[in-house]
């Protein structure tokens, strides 16, 4: 698949999760970081999107334990909420 088409599909899926909270967290994370991701990181994110929103959100906010498969630098980025706009941005 063409890289640009893949990114457009991933962005759509990241922003259309089913709840506004999940859209903001997952879509916001994608928008903030996807331009720097390697092919492996894109694969990771694409696979993550197959998981349930309640699980992704729980792993990211720490309310439920994160499986080893998903725990790592990218989940740490979601946990850090480093994609949330700061006042004045």
C-alpha beads as a LAMMPS data file, in Angstrom:
LAMMPS data file: protein, C-alpha beads

89 atoms
88 bonds

1 atom types
1 bond types

-500.0 500.0 xlo xhi
-500.0 500.0 ylo yhi
-500.0 500.0 zlo zhi

Masses

1 110.0

Atoms # bond

1 1 1 0.000 0.000 0.000
2 1 1 1.199 3.509 -0.762
3 1 1 2.642 5.194 2.352
4 1 1 0.430 8.296 2.087
5 1 1 -2.710 6.205 1.701
6 1 1 -1.702 4.105 4.708
7 1 1 -1.233 7.240 6.809
8 1 1 -4.623 8.599 5.748
9 1 1 -6.309 5.337 6.698
10 1 1 -4.517 5.192 10.038
11 1 1 -5.427 8.802 10.790
12 1 1 -9.083 8.113 10.001
13 1 1 -9.107 5.015 12.203
14 1 1 -7.317 6.856 15.008
15 1 1 -9.875 9.690 14.983
16 1 1 -13.004 7.528 14.590
17 1 1 -12.832 5.231 17.585
18 1 1 -16.368 5.494 18.905
19 1 1 -15.933 7.790 21.874
20 1 1 -14.709 11.360 21.893
21 1 1 -12.200 10.606 24.646
22 1 1 -10.628 7.778 22.639
23 1 1 -10.659 9.913 19.495
24 1 1 -8.778 12.674 21.288
25 1 1 -6.220 10.408 22.925
26 1 1 -5.517 8.023 20.050
27 1 1 -6.044 10.498 17.221
28 1 1 -4.107 13.201 19.034
29 1 1 -1.225 10.824 19.637
30 1 1 -1.188 9.840 15.967
31 1 1 -1.241 13.453 14.772
32 1 1 1.549 14.477 17.141
33 1 1 3.940 11.643 16.308
34 1 1 3.251 9.751 13.080
35 1 1 5.592 11.853 10.933
36 1 1 8.587 10.544 12.918
37 1 1 7.546 6.891 13.112
38 1 1 9.497 4.115 11.461
39 1 1 7.762 1.367 9.497
40 1 1 7.873 -0.832 12.616
41 1 1 6.257 1.866 14.719
42 1 1 3.526 2.316 12.122
43 1 1 2.973 -1.445 12.223
44 1 1 2.719 -1.293 16.017
45 1 1 0.180 1.525 15.904
46 1 1 -1.851 -0.163 13.183
47 1 1 -2.018 -3.355 15.261
48 1 1 -2.914 -1.355 18.378
49 1 1 -5.937 0.040 16.562
50 1 1 -7.354 -3.492 16.452
51 1 1 -7.659 -3.454 20.249
52 1 1 -10.720 -2.242 22.127
53 1 1 -10.828 1.448 23.027
54 1 1 -11.492 0.694 26.688
55 1 1 -8.302 -1.381 26.798
56 1 1 -6.154 1.182 24.967
57 1 1 -7.439 3.961 27.204
58 1 1 -6.912 1.875 30.345
59 1 1 -3.354 0.990 29.352
60 1 1 -2.584 4.598 28.492
61 1 1 -3.944 6.096 31.713
62 1 1 -2.680 3.232 33.846
63 1 1 -6.023 2.054 35.210
64 1 1 -5.390 -1.480 33.933
65 1 1 -2.087 -3.307 33.441
66 1 1 -0.645 -2.997 29.956
67 1 1 0.249 -6.299 28.267
68 1 1 3.942 -6.651 27.432
69 1 1 3.106 -6.669 23.721
70 1 1 1.943 -3.052 23.920
71 1 1 4.149 -1.742 26.703
72 1 1 7.138 0.212 25.461
73 1 1 8.217 3.630 24.195
74 1 1 5.100 4.293 22.139
75 1 1 2.702 3.444 24.959
76 1 1 4.882 5.565 27.235
77 1 1 4.254 8.445 24.839
78 1 1 0.525 7.932 25.159
79 1 1 0.877 7.784 28.944
80 1 1 2.823 11.040 28.961
81 1 1 0.013 12.776 27.100
82 1 1 2.690 14.704 25.240
83 1 1 0.255 15.326 22.398
84 1 1 -2.169 17.412 24.446
85 1 1 -1.931 21.074 23.429
86 1 1 -0.480 23.291 26.117
87 1 1 -2.143 26.636 26.925
88 1 1 -1.012 29.148 24.352
89 1 1 -0.171 26.540 21.671

Bonds

1 1 1 2
2 1 2 3
3 1 3 4
4 1 4 5
5 1 5 6
6 1 6 7
7 1 7 8
8 1 8 9
9 1 9 10
10 1 10 11
11 1 11 12
12 1 12 13
13 1 13 14
14 1 14 15
15 1 15 16
16 1 16 17
17 1 17 18
18 1 18 19
19 1 19 20
20 1 20 21
21 1 21 22
22 1 22 23
23 1 23 24
24 1 24 25
25 1 25 26
26 1 26 27
27 1 27 28
28 1 28 29
29 1 29 30
30 1 30 31
31 1 31 32
32 1 32 33
33 1 33 34
34 1 34 35
35 1 35 36
36 1 36 37
37 1 37 38
38 1 38 39
39 1 39 40
40 1 40 41
41 1 41 42
42 1 42 43
43 1 43 44
44 1 44 45
45 1 45 46
46 1 46 47
47 1 47 48
48 1 48 49
49 1 49 50
50 1 50 51
51 1 51 52
52 1 52 53
53 1 53 54
54 1 54 55
55 1 55 56
56 1 56 57
57 1 57 58
58 1 58 59
59 1 59 60
60 1 60 61
61 1 61 62
62 1 62 63
63 1 63 64
64 1 64 65
65 1 65 66
66 1 66 67
67 1 67 68
68 1 68 69
69 1 69 70
70 1 70 71
71 1 71 72
72 1 72 73
73 1 73 74
74 1 74 75
75 1 75 76
76 1 76 77
77 1 77 78
78 1 78 79
79 1 79 80
80 1 80 81
81 1 81 82
82 1 82 83
83 1 83 84
84 1 84 85
85 1 85 86
86 1 86 87
87 1 87 88
88 1 88 89
